[in-house]
Amino acid sequence: MTRLAVLGTGRIGGEAAYVSSILGIIDELVVYDTAHDLLNAQVLDLVQTGLDIPISSDTRLVKQADICIFAAGLPRDPTVKTRADLLGANIPVLNTCMNLLHGFSGVLITVTNPMDVNNYYLSIKAGLDRERCIGFGGQLDSARFGVALREKGISGTPWILGEHGDYQVPVFSRLPGTTSIPLREEILTGLKASSMQIIKGKGGTVFGPAYHIAMLVNAIATDSRDLLACSAILDGEYGMKDCSLGVPVKVGKNGICSIEEWDLDAWEQEKLGAAARFVGELCKTAVG
């Protein structure tokens, strides 16, 4: 039996709850949002699918959930240049929801942007073990990288490490052959803007995030030990600490089972170091 709690039932939180439910990944659902009309509408919409699972908005059940998706807060829109720009707006939202996580013993999936910083912040402020705090973003970024590679006629498994934002690090060294630095930079520039056409066209991304969040929920619920690109709180891995950053992790029922440390080439190491410095400064600012 898997109970999923979703804090923030807007565009992505609501859709992730729906996808996780219709795919049969979860057995119970607990939802919360400060926008009560939206919350009630989402619950009713889910109930009217005919899904035979309990759906509750009783916040006391959040602490008892096996998995919690934290998706509360303001999303990125065309007026927001980078995800990091949402930090000031969304830290108060995290603080508002913090009491719901005190005593929570399950696995937390942080979605709210800037995701890496918020994942670190929630771990510190809610007193959650770093292994139980997983930041979502790398799976989606890696899928977008895969699209870019196919367009260039490049084969191989796509991986994005680093920040879920402008400091993302596409891993070319694990692909067959050699990719020139100019081509790497060209692809990276495209990746940084890959979501903006969707955001401008319909207000925000939905299908991609919801699908990959559901796959992350499934990896936890089934104790799959799948290797995924997720933001993890580092304590010496890759020579970095005091920040949460996208790295290859094995995911199971207790969260992050292990972090793989890959041999990266010089270009990737430089990019990952820049990501760690950028995110680390934001983490320091956030936690005070």
N, C-alpha and C positions, 0 to 999 in steps of 0.2 A: 504494500500500500504506500503510495507516494502522495503526500499533501504538498501542494504548491501554493505559496503566497505571492501575490503581486501587489507591490506598493506603487501606485500610479497607474491608472487604467486608461490612459489616453491612447493616442495613436499606436504606439509601439507596445506598451504594457498590455493594452486590451487585446491586440492582435496576437501577441505571444501567448497570452492566456488561452485564447481561442484555438490557436494551432496546437498547443500542447494538449488541449482537451480533445480535439477531434481526432488526433493521431493516437489517442489512447495511451499517452505517455504518463499521465497522472490519474489519480483516483479521486482526489478531492481538491477543491480550489477555494482559496480565501483571497478576497480582493479588497483594496482600500484606496480611497482617493479623497482629497479634501473638497473636491467639487462634487457635492452630494448628488446633484441631478445627473451628472455624467455617470457617477458610480451606479446609481440605481438603474439608469438606462442600460449600462453595460451588463449588469447582472440579469436584467430582464431579457436582453438580447441573447445572452448565453443560455438562459433557461429555455427560451423559445426555440432553440435548435433541437430540443428534445434529448440532449445529451443526458445520460443516466449517471451523473456524478453530483455529489453534494457541492453546492456553491454558496458560500457564506461571506458576509461582510463584517463578521464579528472580529474585531481587531485582537481580541484576546487569543485567538487561534493562531496568529502570526508566529508567536514564540514557539509553537508546537509544530510548525511546518518543517518538512524535510529540506525544502529548497525555497528560497525567497528571491524573487526578481525585484530589484530596486530600479524602477523606471519613473519615479516621481520627479517633477521639475520642468523647467522650460526647455523645449526642444530647440534645435538649431533651425533658423529660418533664413530667407534670403538677406536679411539685414545683419545677420551674425557672421562675421568674417571667418572666425575659426572657432572650434569647439571650446578652446581654452577661454574664450571671451565670456563663456557662460558661468565661469566659476563664481563670480560675485553674486549672480542671480540665484544660483542653485544651492550654495552652501546653507542659506537659511531654510531651504526646503529639506535638506538632509537633517538639519537640526530639529525641524518640526516632526519628522518621522522617527527620530532617533530612539524615543522611548519604546517604540514598537519592537525594536531589535534588542533591547536589553534583556538578557536571558535567552535569546535565540540560540539554539544549539545546532541548527542545520547549516546548509551551504548557501552563502549569499552570492548572487550574480548581480554585479553593478552594471547598469546600462546608462544611467543619467550622465550626461556630459558636463564638464570634461571627465570622461570615465576613469582614466588612470588615476587622477588626483582624488576623485570621489571614492574610488575603491580603497585607496590608502586611508583617506579621512574616515570612512565608515569603520574600517578595521580598528583604527586607533581610538576613535571616540566611542564606539560601541563595545570595545573590548573583545573583538572577535579574533581568533587565531588566524594568522595570515593564510594558512592552508585552506581555510574555509571561506576566503574572500576571492572571488574570481571576477575579473573585469571582462566584460564582453566588448568585442570590437574587432579583434584580430581575425576571427573567422570570416567576417564580412569583408574586411580589407583584403584578406587573402583571396577570397572569391573574386573580388574586383580585379586583383592582380592577375588572376587566371584569365579573365576576359581580355585584359590588356596584352598578355602574352600570346594568346591565340590570335589576336588581331595582328601581331607582329610575326606570326608563324613560328613562335618559340614553344617547344614542348617542355614538359616537366611539371612537378608539383609546386604550386604557388604557396609561398609563405611570406607573411608580413609580420615583422617584429616591431619593437619600439612603441612609440606613442600612437594612440588612436586619434590621428590628426596630422598636422603638417610635418611632424617629426617621425612619421612612419618609416620603416626600413624594409624595403623589398629585398628578399634574399635571392641573389642571382647565383651565388657560388654553389648552390645545391642543384642547379639546373645543368642539363647537358651542355657541353661546349662553353664558349666564352662570350659574354655580353660586354660590349665596349662601354666605357664610362659615359660617353655622350648619349648612347642609347639608354643606358640606365637612368640618366638624369631626365631624359625626355619622357620615359615611362613614369618616373616618380612624379614629375610635374603634372602629368595627366591624372595620376591617382589622387593627388591632393584635391583635385577639382571634380572627381568622379561622381560625387553625390549631388553636386550643385544643380545639374540639369533637372534631376528629380525634384529637388527642393523647390526650385523655381516653378516647375510644372504643376506640382500637386501639393506643395506645402511641406513635404517631408518624406523621407524614406519609410516604408512600411514592410513590404513583402520580404525583402532581403534580411533586415534585422530580425523580424519575427520568426522566419524559418530557421535561421542559424541559432537564435536564442533557444528555440524549441529543441534543436539538435544538441545543444549544450545541456539543457535540462534532461534530455534522454540519456546522455553520457553519464550524468550523475545518478539518475534514477536506476540505470541498469548496471552501474559499477563497471562501465566498459573498459576503463583504462585507455581510452583513445588518446592519441597525441593530437592536441589542438593548439592553435595560436590564441592565447588568452593573456590578459594582464594579470601578473602575479606580483605580490609584494616581495621585493628582493632583499636578501640579507647576505650579500657576498657573492651571489651568483653573477657571472659575467663581470665580477669586480665592482658591483654596484650594490647600494643599499639605501634605505630610507626613501624609497619611491616604489610605485607600482608601474610595471612596464610589460609590454607584450613580449612574451617568450614562448618557446614550445613547452607545453606542460602535458602530463598525463592526468586525465580527469577520471575520478571515480566517486563512489558514494560519500566519501568524506571530504570531497573537494579536490584540491591539488595533491596528487600522490607523489609527484616528483617533477622537477624542472630539468630539462635537458640543456646542457651547455654545448652549443655547437662551435666548431671552429669556423669563424667568419673571416672573410678576406678584409683587406685594409679599408676598402671603401665602406663596407658594411659596419666594421668596427667604429669607424669615425662617425657614421650616421647614428649608430646606437649610443655612442658616448654623448653625442649632442642631444639625443632624445632624453637620456638619463639626466643630463644637466638641466634641461628645460623643465621636465616634469618634477625633478627633485626640488627646484626652486619654488614651483607652485605648491608642492606638498608642504614644504617648510612654511610658506605663507599661510596656507589653509589651516594647518594644525596649530599655528602660533608658537 
